[in-house]
Amino acid sequence: QVQLVESGGGLVQAGGSLRLSCAASGRVFTINTMGWYRQAPGKQRELVAAIIIGGSTNYADSVKGRFTISRDNAKNTVYLQMNSLKPEDTAVYYCRAIGYKISDNYWGQGTQVTVSS
């Protein structure tokens, strides 16, 4: 099992920045991809950004150039630096860890990000 604990959400004005953190513990050696997803009220959960063990990254078009995902392997932590935030970025942000087996699929509890206009 892998446990994920997110932190760093909050309320920020449009144009501001936030950094989310997701600390993984447990059988972290089974994980090869970590990502951030978000879910706004009334909408489906969507991928925001992901990072693979080799360092390759993937971003949703809506956040390219504004968000940066990174990981600190020594701390088993993944970060999401969010700049130039917009009201439409308001959502609950979830950390996800994916491993080599189908059963290796873990979610954090979520952290609220609210961007005011």
C-alpha positions in Angstrom: 0.0 0.0 0.0 1.0 3.6 -0.6 -0.3 6.5 1.4 -0.5 10.0 -0.1 -0.9 13.2 1.9 -1.5 16.5 0.1 -0.9 20.0 1.4 -0.6 23.6 0.2 -4.1 24.4 -1.0 -5.9 27.6 0.0 -7.5 30.8 -1.2 -5.6 33.1 -3.5 -6.4 36.0 -5.8 -6.3 35.7 -9.5 -2.8 36.1 -10.8 -1.4 34.6 -7.6 0.6 31.5 -6.9 0.3 28.4 -4.8 2.5 25.3 -4.4 0.9 21.9 -3.7 2.8 19.1 -2.1 2.1 15.4 -2.1 4.1 13.2 0.3 4.1 9.5 -0.4 4.8 6.8 2.1 4.6 3.0 2.3 5.6 0.9 -0.7 6.8 3.8 -2.8 9.1 1.6 -4.8 6.1 0.2 -6.6 5.2 3.7 -8.0 6.4 4.9 -11.4 4.0 7.8 -12.1 2.7 10.5 -9.9 0.2 13.1 -11.0 -2.2 15.9 -10.0 -5.8 15.8 -10.9 -8.6 18.3 -10.1 -12.3 18.2 -9.8 -14.5 21.3 -9.9 -18.1 21.3 -8.7 -20.3 19.6 -11.3 -17.4 18.6 -13.5 -15.5 15.4 -14.0 -12.1 14.8 -12.4 -9.4 15.8 -14.9 -5.6 15.3 -15.2 -3.6 18.5 -14.5 -0.1 17.2 -14.7 1.9 14.0 -14.3 5.5 13.0 -13.9 7.0 9.7 -14.7 9.9 8.1 -12.8 12.4 9.1 -15.5 11.3 12.7 -15.3 9.1 13.0 -18.3 6.1 15.3 -17.7 2.7 15.8 -19.2 0.3 18.8 -18.7 -3.2 19.6 -19.5 -3.4 22.3 -22.2 -5.2 24.6 -19.9 -2.3 24.8 -17.5 0.7 24.6 -19.8 3.1 27.5 -19.2 1.5 28.3 -15.8 1.9 25.1 -13.8 5.0 23.0 -13.1 5.2 19.5 -11.7 8.3 18.2 -10.1 9.4 15.5 -7.7 11.9 15.0 -5.0 12.8 11.3 -5.0 14.7 11.6 -1.7 11.6 12.9 0.0 9.1 10.8 -2.0 7.3 14.0 -2.6 5.8 15.5 -5.8 5.0 19.2 -6.1 2.7 21.3 -8.3 3.8 24.9 -8.6 0.8 26.9 -9.8 1.4 30.4 -11.1 -0.9 33.0 -12.8 -3.9 31.3 -11.2 -7.3 31.9 -12.7 -10.7 31.6 -11.2 -11.3 28.5 -13.5 -8.5 26.8 -11.6 -10.7 26.6 -8.6 -11.2 22.9 -7.7 -10.3 20.2 -5.3 -6.8 18.9 -6.3 -5.9 15.3 -5.8 -2.6 13.6 -5.9 -2.4 10.2 -7.6 0.2 7.5 -7.6 0.3 4.8 -10.3 2.5 1.7 -10.2 3.4 -1.2 -12.4 0.4 -3.3 -11.6 -3.3 -2.4 -12.1 -3.8 -2.6 -8.4 -1.1 0.0 -7.8 -3.4 3.0 -8.0 -3.6 5.4 -5.1 -5.3 8.7 -4.4 -4.8 11.4 -1.8 -7.6 12.9 0.1 -7.6 16.1 -1.9 -6.9 19.8 -1.1 -9.1 22.7 -2.0 -7.7 25.5 -4.2 -9.9 28.6 -4.6 -9.0 31.4 -6.9 -10.9 34.6 -6.4 -11.5 37.1 -9.2 
